[in-house]
């Protein structure tokens, strides 16, 4: 239970950060190298200004689900340390 809890505690936030930095690199390439404006809804570089749409609005199940899995992992780790060994 401890290994699964640690896995659930660590992997979802790392996956979310990986996805975030992947998108950030595309946004920076679009704005700094291409001189365009990033369309967050379509995920493409455009010539005209685009509104900023937060990641939690674009993928709420991914963000909230990842954080929920992390909390479940935390509870599993705490439960494992709380229960005494027999």
Buried (B, 14 or more C-beta within 10 A) or exposed (E): EEEEBBEBBEBBBEEBEEBEEEBEEBBEEBEEEEEBBBBBEEEEBEEEEBEEEEBEEEBEEBBEEBBEBBEBBBEBBEEBEEEEEE
